[in-house]
Amino acid sequence: MRRVIEAEDSIADLVATRQWDRLRDELMPLHPSDVAGVIIEHPTETEGIIFRMLPKEKAARVFSYLPPPEQRSLLESLSNEQVRKLLDDMTPDDRTHLLEEMPAEVTRELLLQLDPQALKATRALLGYPENTAGRYMTPEYAWIYPDMSAADALAKIRETGRGKETLNWVYIIDPEGKLVEDLRLANLVLAHADTNVMAIDDPQLVSVQATADRDTVLQAFAQYDRTVLPVTDKHGYMLGIITVDDVLDIAEQRATEDIQKMGGSEALGASYVDVGFTTMLRKRGGWLAALFLGEMLTATAMGFFEAEIARAVVLAMFVPLIISSGGNSGSQATSLIIRALALQELRLRDWWRVCGREIAAGLALGAFLGAIGFLRIVLWQRLHLTDYGVHYVLVALTVSGALIGVVAFGTLTGSMLPFILRRLGFDPATASAPFVATLVDVTGLCIYFGVAMLILRGTLL
């Protein structure tokens, strides 16, 4: 890390003093990811200079590490010939990701810069539905035939392996292109030269179809502990491979969407800075309107208990406390269950066990908060910090009892809603914390005033 920081400082000086040869020497030892970090830290007019100092192979790798806004800025600073060379040197999957992130008119212009072979590969990848394995795969992989010996296979890999995405795994395909087996390169190297490749002991073949969604891809990598998986069509013919760096991108994208949904909005589907103002309003406004309409029910509930509030004004003081505690407990529960479902720690069949556990947890947490509320009211009254009236003990019991009921109900609602949504075929992440809090607010008021009428009847009510 120290070396990177020192490099950033010296690079700024070298650019300012126009020492291009020394600048190139400083950039060469750095990892492409570190060079990308250097570019991001520099002003727009400087980042293009730094990028042009890189050899074309390294430039393509550095470019793939840059976020979309930086990529777009760099493309605008390059000539058509430089853009064409950059796109040609990028791997097909990275090139596809770039074109997906760019606006449609920019994508059309970039496609015109590709040579015929790269254009054919890119269009093939872009032809698959969004968020499927076909969009993330690269058609560049090492392959051998099933009738080869280990020595013949290694010779073929030496001849054709340059420029491939990875050589950690080699794929055995028949003459028609159908995937027969996959083989670790290490096992191939260690095998006797005369051994047939099909006789080399290796883990069972695992593959994903090009039309598989991203959740299926993530599950396959996690379940089989692979760093790369082959991608086939529905008939088993080899199309390409997906590597672990692509899977990390998929996981990050999926987690980002879930977090945005849990925050009470639609998934943006792009970088925050790239989402248009109108699109941002549309994706956030719909949920806010729904939550606002839900909160209007809270006002309706308050109006229903208007007479009770008029007779015991002190009850109104604790309304925010009661409903926020229920919303917080519900938000806690729904966040925990959504994540457990995403990690497959829980299945739909586990709902009854979760229900019992969360009821017990809700009652315990409610009792804990209720005890704090009771002590607070009694203590403030005894210290003459606030006057809750002569029936302050009953008020404290009301708040305490309401907290037990509201927190228990919020916890139960927050834990069960993700199961219900999953059962109905919806994404559990849409059971966002604001949505659960809004739902619990209304019921929390009913529970609070119900407990108040039970305990305070004949005194304040």
Summary of the structure (lengths in Angstrom):
residues: 461
radius of gyration: 30.6
end to end distance: 67.7
largest distance: 96.7
contacts: 1467
relative contact order: 0.07
helix: 69%
strand: 7%
